[in-house]
Amino acid sequence: MLNHFLILKKILLNIMEASALIAIISVTITGVTTLMTGFFTSMSLSRCTKIVCCFGCFDCDRSVVSDEVVARQVELTNQNNI
């Protein structure tokens, strides 16, 4: 009977370690996704026509969005933060 409890204890410890690992991975992915979303949102509202980041790994020439689009996006962001 004691042997069964020891086996059950080992199984539960392995499950808890796996769940902790899954939780850490989930939180990390959520954090990185949030940072990337914030970065690319601010980049889309930028007035720059040539963007170079990550030491030249990402380089693009783009057309700047109109002032109306920027104003609308800022207004929507402010409404969502209220």
OpenMM code with the backbone's topology and positions (N, CA, C; nanometers):
from openmm import Vec3, app, unit

residues = "MET LEU ASN HIS PHE LEU ILE LEU LYS LYS ILE LEU LEU ASN ILE MET GLU ALA SER ALA LEU ILE ALA ILE ILE SER VAL THR ILE THR GLY VAL THR THR LEU MET THR GLY PHE PHE THR SER MET SER LEU SER ARG CYS THR LYS ILE VAL CYS CYS PHE GLY CYS PHE ASP CYS ASP ARG SER VAL VAL SER ASP GLU VAL VAL ALA ARG GLN VAL GLU LEU THR ASN GLN ASN ASN ILE".split()
positions = [
    Vec3(0.0822, -0.1193, 0.0000),
    Vec3(0.0000, 0.0000, 0.0000),
    Vec3(0.0869, 0.1262, 0.0000),
    Vec3(0.1922, 0.1248, 0.0772),
    Vec3(0.2834, 0.2389, 0.0837),
    Vec3(0.3483, 0.2623, -0.0516),
    Vec3(0.3788, 0.1547, -0.1210),
    Vec3(0.4395, 0.1647, -0.2525),
    Vec3(0.3468, 0.2383, -0.3497),
    Vec3(0.2171, 0.2149, -0.3404),
    Vec3(0.1199, 0.2817, -0.4266),
    Vec3(0.1159, 0.4321, -0.4003),
    Vec3(0.1281, 0.4705, -0.2725),
    Vec3(0.1292, 0.6131, -0.2391),
    Vec3(0.2553, 0.6812, -0.2918),
    Vec3(0.3669, 0.6114, -0.2861),
    Vec3(0.4911, 0.6692, -0.3380),
    Vec3(0.4836, 0.6875, -0.4899),
    Vec3(0.4248, 0.5911, -0.5577),
    Vec3(0.4081, 0.6029, -0.7028),
    Vec3(0.3135, 0.7186, -0.7353),
    Vec3(0.2049, 0.7293, -0.6611),
    Vec3(0.1095, 0.8387, -0.6819),
    Vec3(0.1752, 0.9740, -0.6565),
    Vec3(0.2592, 0.9814, -0.5537),
    Vec3(0.3292, 1.1060, -0.5218),
    Vec3(0.4223, 1.1463, -0.6373),
    Vec3(0.4940, 1.0498, -0.6938),
    Vec3(0.5836, 1.0794, -0.8065),
    Vec3(0.5043, 1.1270, -0.9278),
    Vec3(0.3908, 1.0646, -0.9525),
    Vec3(0.3074, 1.1047, -1.0659),
    Vec3(0.2562, 1.2475, -1.0466),
    Vec3(0.2087, 1.2802, -0.9270),
    Vec3(0.1569, 1.4149, -0.9007),
    Vec3(0.2665, 1.5199, -0.9109),
    Vec3(0.3861, 1.4872, -0.8633),
    Vec3(0.4967, 1.5832, -0.8734),
    Vec3(0.5331, 1.6083, -1.0191),
    Vec3(0.5301, 1.5050, -1.1015),
    Vec3(0.5597, 1.5235, -1.2435),
    Vec3(0.4520, 1.6077, -1.3120),
    Vec3(0.3263, 1.5881, -1.2742),
    Vec3(0.2177, 1.6670, -1.3311),
    Vec3(0.2306, 1.8129, -1.2896),
    Vec3(0.2637, 1.8391, -1.1657),
    Vec3(0.2771, 1.9769, -1.1192),
    Vec3(0.3940, 2.0456, -1.1880),
    Vec3(0.5015, 1.9754, -1.2101),
    Vec3(0.6145, 2.0365, -1.2790),
    Vec3(0.5774, 2.0703, -1.4235),
    Vec3(0.5034, 1.9829, -1.4869),
    Vec3(0.4618, 2.0094, -1.6243),
    Vec3(0.3652, 2.1270, -1.6308),
    Vec3(0.2736, 2.1347, -1.5356),
    Vec3(0.1787, 2.2458, -1.5351),
    Vec3(0.2489, 2.3778, -1.5058),
    Vec3(0.3486, 2.3747, -1.4185),
    Vec3(0.4247, 2.4969, -1.3917),
    Vec3(0.5008, 2.5414, -1.5155),
    Vec3(0.5562, 2.4459, -1.5868),
    Vec3(0.6282, 2.4776, -1.7094),
    Vec3(0.5343, 2.5358, -1.8145),
    Vec3(0.4173, 2.4776, -1.8277),
    Vec3(0.3181, 2.5299, -1.9220),
    Vec3(0.2760, 2.6707, -1.8834),
    Vec3(0.2579, 2.6967, -1.7546),
    Vec3(0.2197, 2.8308, -1.7090),
    Vec3(0.3284, 2.9326, -1.7400),
    Vec3(0.4528, 2.8964, -1.7171),
    Vec3(0.5644, 2.9881, -1.7447),
    Vec3(0.5736, 3.0175, -1.8943),
    Vec3(0.5588, 2.9143, -1.9761),
    Vec3(0.5638, 2.9347, -2.1211),
    Vec3(0.4480, 3.0233, -2.1671),
    Vec3(0.3292, 3.0000, -2.1132),
    Vec3(0.2124, 3.0800, -2.1524),
    Vec3(0.2302, 3.2267, -2.1153),
    Vec3(0.2781, 3.2523, -1.9954),
    Vec3(0.2986, 3.3908, -1.9514),
    Vec3(0.4059, 3.4580, -2.0359),
    Vec3(0.5116, 3.3852, -2.0677),
    Vec3(0.6187, 3.4419, -2.1490),
    Vec3(0.5691, 3.4758, -2.2895),
    Vec3(0.4946, 3.3857, -2.3506),
    Vec3(0.4422, 3.4113, -2.4853),
    Vec3(0.3456, 3.5290, -2.4838),
    Vec3(0.2617, 3.5374, -2.3816),
    Vec3(0.1683, 3.6498, -2.3702),
    Vec3(0.2436, 3.7820, -2.3554),
    Vec3(0.3464, 3.7838, -2.2743),
    Vec3(0.4254, 3.9055, -2.2558),
    Vec3(0.4956, 3.9493, -2.3826),
    Vec3(0.5565, 3.8558, -2.4531),
    Vec3(0.6266, 3.8891, -2.5771),
    Vec3(0.5271, 3.9383, -2.6830),
    Vec3(0.4117, 3.8738, -2.6896),
    Vec3(0.3089, 3.9159, -2.7855),
    Vec3(0.2603, 4.0571, -2.7548),
    Vec3(0.2418, 4.0883, -2.6278),
    Vec3(0.1989, 4.2226, -2.5882),
    Vec3(0.3037, 4.3270, -2.6257),
    Vec3(0.4301, 4.2966, -2.6008),
    Vec3(0.5362, 4.3900, -2.6375),
    Vec3(0.5430, 4.4103, -2.7891),
    Vec3(0.5301, 4.3026, -2.8641),
    Vec3(0.5337, 4.3153, -3.0102),
    Vec3(0.4148, 4.3945, -3.0619),
    Vec3(0.2974, 4.3727, -3.0049),
    Vec3(0.1783, 4.4468, -3.0472),
    Vec3(0.1952, 4.5957, -3.0192),
    Vec3(0.2433, 4.6285, -2.9009),
    Vec3(0.2679, 4.7690, -2.8672),
    Vec3(0.3712, 4.8329, -2.9574),
    Vec3(0.4769, 4.7583, -2.9859),
    Vec3(0.5835, 4.8099, -3.0716),
    Vec3(0.5323, 4.8378, -3.2125),
    Vec3(0.4618, 4.7415, -3.2713),
    Vec3(0.4156, 4.7593, -3.4088),
    Vec3(0.3004, 4.8584, -3.4186),
    Vec3(0.2203, 4.8728, -3.3127),
    Vec3(0.1158, 4.9750, -3.3138),
    Vec3(0.1780, 5.1137, -3.3129),
    Vec3(0.2768, 5.1345, -3.2265),
    Vec3(0.3425, 5.2658, -3.2237),
    Vec3(0.4198, 5.2900, -3.3524),
    Vec3(0.4734, 5.1837, -3.4111),
    Vec3(0.5455, 5.1988, -3.5371),
    Vec3(0.4493, 5.2373, -3.6499),
    Vec3(0.3269, 5.1839, -3.6458),
    Vec3(0.2307, 5.2158, -3.7517),
    Vec3(0.1831, 5.3599, -3.7425),
    Vec3(0.1842, 5.4178, -3.6233),
    Vec3(0.1434, 5.5569, -3.6066),
    Vec3(0.2601, 5.6540, -3.6258),
    Vec3(0.3775, 5.6000, -3.6514),
    Vec3(0.4962, 5.6829, -3.6711),
    Vec3(0.4853, 5.7629, -3.8001),
    Vec3(0.5502, 5.8753, -3.8042),
    Vec3(0.5501, 5.9595, -3.9240),
    Vec3(0.6731, 5.9323, -4.0104),
    Vec3(0.7549, 5.8361, -3.9740),
    Vec3(0.8775, 5.8051, -4.0482),
    Vec3(0.8452, 5.7317, -4.1774),
    Vec3(0.9229, 5.7632, -4.2820),
    Vec3(0.9039, 5.6940, -4.4090),
    Vec3(1.0041, 5.5807, -4.4270),
    Vec3(1.1185, 5.5875, -4.3624),
    Vec3(1.2182, 5.4799, -4.3684),
    Vec3(1.2409, 5.4295, -4.2268),
    Vec3(1.2191, 5.3000, -4.2069),
    Vec3(1.2326, 5.2395, -4.0745),
    Vec3(1.3414, 5.1332, -4.0811),
    Vec3(1.4370, 5.1423, -3.9891),
    Vec3(1.5424, 5.0427, -3.9765),
    Vec3(1.5488, 5.0053, -3.8284),
    Vec3(1.5338, 4.8768, -3.7992),
    Vec3(1.5448, 4.8339, -3.6599),
    Vec3(1.6160, 4.6997, -3.6531),
    Vec3(1.6465, 4.6584, -3.5335),
    Vec3(1.7198, 4.5330, -3.5081),
    Vec3(1.8532, 4.5329, -3.5811),
    Vec3(1.9246, 4.6448, -3.5724),
    Vec3(2.0569, 4.6605, -3.6309),
    Vec3(2.0583, 4.6304, -3.7806),
    Vec3(1.9531, 4.6721, -3.8496),
    Vec3(1.9447, 4.6561, -3.9936),
    Vec3(1.8798, 4.5267, -4.0399),
    Vec3(1.8390, 4.4415, -3.9466),
    Vec3(1.7723, 4.3165, -3.9870),
    Vec3(1.6345, 4.3445, -4.0450),
    Vec3(1.5699, 4.4495, -3.9992),
    Vec3(1.4390, 4.4889, -4.0496),
    Vec3(1.4518, 4.6287, -4.1062),
    Vec3(1.4271, 4.6426, -4.2338),
    Vec3(1.4435, 4.7701, -4.3033),
    Vec3(1.3286, 4.7848, -4.4026),
    Vec3(1.2581, 4.8975, -4.3958),
    Vec3(1.1492, 4.9162, -4.4923),
    Vec3(1.1297, 5.0642, -4.5231),
    Vec3(1.0830, 5.0881, -4.6447),
    Vec3(1.0380, 5.2198, -4.6881),
    Vec3(0.8869, 5.2102, -4.6977),
    Vec3(0.8172, 5.3040, -4.6369),
    Vec3(0.6720, 5.2936, -4.6348),
    Vec3(0.6081, 5.4283, -4.6598),
    Vec3(0.4826, 5.4235, -4.6976),
    Vec3(0.4069, 5.5469, -4.7132),
    Vec3(0.3404, 5.5784, -4.5795),
    Vec3(0.3430, 5.7024, -4.5431),
    Vec3(0.2897, 5.7460, -4.4153),
    Vec3(0.1373, 5.7553, -4.4247),
    Vec3(0.0680, 5.7102, -4.3201),
    Vec3(-0.0777, 5.7175, -4.3191),
    Vec3(-0.1212, 5.8624, -4.3014),
    Vec3(-0.2435, 5.8905, -4.3416),
    Vec3(-0.2939, 6.0281, -4.3353),
    Vec3(-0.3200, 6.0689, -4.1900),
    Vec3(-0.3289, 6.1995, -4.1704),
    Vec3(-0.3525, 6.2527, -4.0357),
    Vec3(-0.4881, 6.2088, -3.9805),
    Vec3(-0.5874, 6.1906, -4.0676),
    Vec3(-0.7197, 6.1480, -4.0217),
    Vec3(-0.7143, 6.0072, -3.9627),
    Vec3(-0.6389, 5.9195, -4.0264),
    Vec3(-0.6268, 5.7815, -3.9776),
    Vec3(-0.5574, 5.7798, -3.8426),
    Vec3(-0.4520, 5.8594, -3.8289),
    Vec3(-0.3806, 5.8664, -3.7019),
    Vec3(-0.4713, 5.9220, -3.5928),
    Vec3(-0.5444, 6.0280, -3.6228),
    Vec3(-0.6341, 6.0881, -3.5238),
    Vec3(-0.7431, 5.9894, -3.4816),
    Vec3(-0.7977, 5.9150, -3.5777),
    Vec3(-0.9017, 5.8164, -3.5467),
    Vec3(-0.8471, 5.7047, -3.4573),
    Vec3(-0.7248, 5.6589, -3.4873),
    Vec3(-0.6646, 5.5518, -3.4074),
    Vec3(-0.6335, 5.5999, -3.2661),
    Vec3(-0.5840, 5.7215, -3.2528),
    Vec3(-0.5564, 5.7768, -3.1198),
    Vec3(-0.6859, 5.7906, -3.0410),
    Vec3(-0.7922, 5.8345, -3.1068),
    Vec3(-0.9217, 5.8478, -3.0405),
    Vec3(-0.9745, 5.7120, -2.9943),
    Vec3(-0.9627, 5.6098, -3.0798),
    Vec3(-1.0064, 5.4756, -3.0416),
    Vec3(-0.9246, 5.4210, -2.9254),
    Vec3(-0.7950, 5.4469, -2.9264),
    Vec3(-0.7097, 5.4017, -2.8172),
    Vec3(-0.7469, 5.4700, -2.6865),
    Vec3(-0.7750, 5.5984, -2.6933),
    Vec3(-0.8156, 5.6715, -2.5729),
    Vec3(-0.9509, 5.6218, -2.5199),
    Vec3(-1.0424, 5.5879, -2.6087),
    Vec3(-1.1728, 5.5352, -2.5659),
    Vec3(-1.1570, 5.3984, -2.5018),
    Vec3(-1.0670, 5.3173, -2.5521),
    Vec3(-1.0454, 5.1832, -2.4950),
    Vec3(-0.9785, 5.1902, -2.3589),
    Vec3(-0.9017, 5.2959, -2.3333),
    Vec3(-0.8319, 5.3090, -2.2054),
    Vec3(-0.9209, 5.3651, -2.0952),
    Vec3(-1.0362, 5.4142, -2.1312),
    Vec3(-1.1269, 5.4720, -2.0300),
    Vec3(-1.1994, 5.3637, -1.9558),
] * unit.nanometer
topology = app.Topology()
chain = topology.addChain("A")
for resn in residues:
    res = topology.addResidue(resn, chain)
    for name in ("N", "CA", "C"):
        topology.addAtom(name, app.Element.getBySymbol(name[0]), res)
